[in-house]
Amino acid sequence: MKDISTIIKPNILSMNPYSSARDEYTGHDGVFLDANENPHPFDYARYPDPYQQDLKNRISAIRKVAVKNIFLGNGSDEIIDLLIRCTCQAGDRILTLDPSYGMYKVSAAINDITIDLAPLDTQFTVKEKQFFQKLNAHHKLIFICSPNNPNGGIVSKTFVEKLLQQASGLVVIDEAYIDFSDESGFLPWIDKYKNLVVLQTFSKSWAAAGLRIGMAFTAEWLVAILNKVKPPYNISAPTQQLALERLNDMSKLEASITAIKLEREVLKIALSKLPVVEKIFPSEANFLLVRFQDADSVMAYLLEQKIIVRNRSTQHNCQNTLRISVGTKQENLLLINKLKEYNNG
Ligand SMILES: *Cc1c(COP(=O)(O)O)cnc(C)c1O
């Protein structure tokens, strides 16, 4: 990895962060006359912990990553934006796979940064030779989604290792769906590679998309940079509290993840028996990318039945595909039954 001063924008390196009232005293008890709050009794009269210590302690225990290596954002989407704002200035670029998660492109566009796309092959495998031909010193960020949205496949460890060694910028592995995979992810690598960022989220396996919490696991130096740039109170007090409650019963949560993985296989088998289905791509996530003879027509029909899936047909190599989330047993059954009727009709 290159010197961090070449990855992070000079203005970010040199700026002084907002000093929040709660930076000077971290105790819970005291007479707080420092933040201009109204002391009127109300659960949320006070500003939240800007560094979310209690929540990070809990996440640290679950993910076995030190608290100093954890950064929390208002969803992964906030972290994606913060990473771009910390690293990319005019002339810098971002590299990602195609197809992949749409927010990399959107966030790049908002920040006026060019994003280069390295196409996946028809089976959604990385074309490594092409990828490394594209990779250059202007790429301050490389976003790799694994398991990848929209197909559900994972990238190989050897590819990521080579990328970490060759990249001039930060390598961001988006593991939003890793808990649905039988493969282990890249968390164990963050100590070794100081340019690695692993993104995870409360929104998928942890069944808390409404809370808006994304997690970045990365080297301490980068956590410090992200802390400088984030809005001081980016995770609200009720969100921190509800997130802690969410993680109280991990065994229940893990059981539901196991159930979804099982349902994914049941759904896959049921779909594969339908003549209208052409292909189902291998998935290590909680969705299936399914190719139909006429995806637009199936999509329109399902919408009429008030079953909402995601049409991915316009994405690279995704002609005639719908991305279907694995729902409850009942929801999946309803989908299959409706598709059988479509088939008959
Ligand atoms: C759903 C998803 C996320 C989650 O984003 P949040 O802002 O944390 O809800 C992140 N990355 C990918 C690839 C996703 O599909």
Ligand as a Chemical Component Dictionary entry (heavy atoms), coordinates in Angstrom:
data_LIG
# 
_chem_comp.id                   LIG 
_chem_comp.type                 NON-POLYMER 
_chem_comp.pdbx_formal_charge   0 
_chem_comp.three_letter_code    LIG 
# 
loop_
_chem_comp_atom.comp_id 
_chem_comp_atom.atom_id 
_chem_comp_atom.alt_atom_id 
_chem_comp_atom.type_symbol 
_chem_comp_atom.charge 
_chem_comp_atom.model_Cartn_x 
_chem_comp_atom.model_Cartn_y 
_chem_comp_atom.model_Cartn_z 
_chem_comp_atom.pdbx_ordinal 
LIG C1 C1 C 0 -28.405 -3.612 0.721  1  
LIG C2 C2 C 0 -26.966 -3.322 0.486  2  
LIG C3 C3 C 0 -26.256 -2.502 1.335  3  
LIG C4 C4 C 0 -26.911 -1.895 2.549  4  
LIG O1 O1 O 0 -26.841 -0.552 2.568  5  
LIG P1 P1 P 0 -27.371 0.179  3.903  6  
LIG O2 O2 O 0 -27.177 1.622  3.581  7  
LIG O3 O3 O 0 -26.489 -0.303 5.011  8  
LIG O4 O4 O 0 -28.802 -0.216 4.097  9  
LIG C5 C5 C 0 -24.917 -2.288 1.113  10 
LIG N1 N1 N 0 -24.302 -2.871 0.076  11 
LIG C6 C6 C 0 -24.963 -3.679 -0.768 12 
LIG C7 C7 C 0 -24.242 -4.336 -1.862 13 
LIG C8 C8 C 0 -26.323 -3.910 -0.606 14 
LIG O5 O5 O 0 -26.972 -4.708 -1.460 15 
# 
loop_
_chem_comp_bond.comp_id 
_chem_comp_bond.atom_id_1 
_chem_comp_bond.atom_id_2 
_chem_comp_bond.value_order 
_chem_comp_bond.pdbx_ordinal 
LIG C1 C2 SING 1  
LIG C2 C3 SING 2  
LIG C2 C8 DOUB 3  
LIG C3 C4 SING 4  
LIG C3 C5 DOUB 5  
LIG C4 O1 SING 6  
LIG O1 P1 SING 7  
LIG P1 O2 DOUB 8  
LIG P1 O3 SING 9  
LIG P1 O4 SING 10 
LIG C5 N1 SING 11 
LIG N1 C6 DOUB 12 
LIG C6 C7 SING 13 
LIG C6 C8 SING 14 
LIG C8 O5 SING 15 
# 
